[in-house]
Amino acid sequence: MLTTELTERLGIRYPIVGAPMAGVAHGALARAVSEGGGLGMVGVGSTDAAEMVEREGAIASDAGRLPFGVGLMAWALEDRPDLLQATIASRPRLVSVSFGPPGPYVGALHDAGILAAAQVPDLASAEEAERSGVDLVVAQGADAGGHAGEVGTLPLLQLLVESLRLPVLAAGGIGSPRGVAAVLAAGAAGAWVGTCLLASPEAANRPEARQRVISARETDTVRTSVFDVAQGIPWPPGFPGRALRNRFTDAWHGRERELAADSDAGAQLMEAKREADYDVAYIYAGQAVGLVSESRPAAEVVRRLGEGAEQLLRQRCRALLSRG
């Protein structure tokens, strides 16, 4: 049985956390991840209503039966304290505050008996998060889907495990039992996964998006800010989003200044989102997308990752250590 600081502190079967993907990881997906033995997270976007947090949290916990977590964005909380209040009221086991300093929010979470985490893109941010009192950090590599920094998962994980006293989770490029086994062997307390859940039926995305994910190859993503620029979303510098390439990225990536002044392009993107036209609309996904070849229930994905990693670690360690 896989046992880490994460499984012990959260009381979960597998050291696997479902990433809080805004717009995709709502209550149904979080509940399914937790039912599979991991920790499901509800992702909260900057424009989501506080009522959404409480509603989806109730679904995720299945009326208090299951542990779950919530993912918040620090830069959004500055103007949306109601999101933090609603999150605390929903009684999650863990809350991640990322994409900005988590310090202003850690005290309120701890006062409510909630563990605090932060996704970090580099060592300096990780050290700041540790000083702020978070309970764990997530090494979020550039191979992750959605918004992330510039350092790859494996180099970042090694830096943080060597430098911090806190448990470190790994995020980015983990989409199979081998990926989970690799980061655990490197010292991670768990795997933080998102892309491998994008085709699950419990995800809050569209069926057309799930099919695009299934069809995508590992080379079909791009790190870009064009979707945020077109929508006028004020993401802080240094956090472009990794998404599936399409006509919109091909047309506008590298031309962000022109895009910001083109209202027609923004309107085109909004219409494509409504119509599920993913030649234009965005699907945030990481480089592990090439490992997603079919739609599987999220609980099955988690069990497969956890049980497969456990078996691989036993076999590989036995084989390596018995030689010589």
C-alpha positions, 0 to 999 in steps of 0.5 A, spaced: 500 500 500 502 506 498 503 511 504 506 518 504 505 524 508 499 526 503 495 519 504 496 520 512 494 527 513 488 526 508 486 519 510 486 517 502 487 511 499 492 513 494 497 519 494 493 522 488 490 529 487 485 531 482 487 538 479 482 544 481 481 545 473 476 551 473 470 550 469 472 542 468 473 540 475 466 541 479 463 537 484 461 531 480 469 530 478 471 532 485 467 527 488 469 521 483 476 522 484 475 522 492 471 515 491 476 512 487 481 513 493 484 520 491 482 527 493 478 531 488 478 538 488 473 543 485 476 549 481 474 556 482 475 561 477 475 569 477 468 570 475 465 564 479 459 566 484 460 564 491 454 560 491 457 555 485 463 554 490 458 552 496 454 548 491 459 544 488 463 543 494 456 540 497 456 535 491 464 533 492 463 531 499 457 527 498 453 531 504 460 530 508 461 523 506 468 524 502 474 529 503 475 534 498 479 540 496 478 547 493 483 551 488 483 558 489 487 563 485 491 568 489 490 574 484 483 573 484 482 573 491 484 580 492 478 583 489 473 577 491 474 575 498 467 572 498 470 566 494 475 565 500 469 565 505 464 561 501 470 556 500 471 556 508 464 555 509 464 549 504 468 545 509 474 542 504 479 538 507 485 542 503 485 549 499 490 551 494 491 558 493 496 559 487 498 564 482 500 569 487 502 569 494 498 565 499 500 568 505 494 573 506 489 567 506 493 561 510 491 564 517 484 564 515 484 557 513 488 554 519 483 557 523 478 553 520 482 547 521 483 547 513 490 545 510 493 550 506 497 548 499 500 552 494 502 551 487 508 554 485 512 555 479 519 556 481 524 555 488 523 562 490 515 562 490 516 555 494 520 558 499 515 564 500 509 559 500 513 555 506 515 561 510 507 563 509 505 557 513 502 553 508 502 545 509 504 543 502 507 545 496 505 543 489 511 543 484 507 545 478 511 544 471 511 547 465 508 541 462 502 541 466 495 543 462 493 550 464 496 556 467 504 554 469 511 557 469 517 555 465 520 550 469 519 543 467 516 538 472 522 534 474 527 539 475 522 543 479 520 537 483 528 535 485 529 543 487 523 543 491 524 536 495 532 538 496 530 545 499 524 545 503 522 541 509 514 541 507 511 535 503 512 536 495 507 534 490 508 534 483 504 536 477 505 536 470 506 531 465 503 525 469 498 521 466 499 514 467 502 509 473 509 510 470 508 517 471 506 517 478 511 511 480 516 516 477 515 522 482 514 518 488 520 515 487 523 522 486 521 524 493 514 527 492 508 526 497 503 525 491 501 526 484 497 532 482 493 530 476 489 534 471 489 532 464 488 525 464 481 526 467 479 531 462 476 525 458 472 523 464 464 523 463 464 527 470 468 532 468 464 539 467 467 540 459 463 538 453 463 532 450 466 535 443 472 537 448 473 530 451 473 527 444 479 532 442 483 530 448 482 523 446 484 525 439 490 529 441 498 527 441 503 529 446 505 534 441 499 538 440 499 543 445 502 550 446 503 555 452 500 561 450 496 567 453 492 569 447 485 566 450 486 570 456 488 576 452 482 575 448 477 575 454 481 580 457 482 576 463 488 579 467 492 573 469 499 575 472 505 575 468 509 569 467 503 564 467 501 563 460 496 557 459 498 550 456 492 548 451 491 544 445 493 548 439 488 550 434 486 555 429 486 561 434 493 560 437 496 559 430 493 566 428 494 570 434 500 566 438 506 571 438 501 577 436 498 578 443 498 586 443 494 586 436 489 581 439 488 585 445 486 591 440 481 586 436 474 586 439 472 582 433 477 576 435 474 576 442 467 576 440 469 570 435 472 566 441 466 567 445 461 565 440 466 559 439 465 557 446 458 557 446 458 553 440 463 548 442 467 550 436 474 547 438 478 550 432 477 556 435 475 555 443 480 553 448 481 546 451 487 547 456 491 540 457 498 538 458 503 534 455 500 528 458 494 529 453 497 523 448 496 518 454 489 519 454 486 514 449 479 513 451 474 516 456 474 512 463 470 514 469 474 518 474 474 513 479 477 508 475 483 513 472 485 514 480 485 507 481 489 505 475 494 510 477 494 508 484 494 501 483 499 501 477 504 505 481 504 501 487 505 495 482 511 498 478 515 501 484 515 494 487 517 490 481 522 496 479 525 497 486 526 489 487 529 488 480 534 494 481 536 493 488 537 485 487 542 486 481 550 486 483 
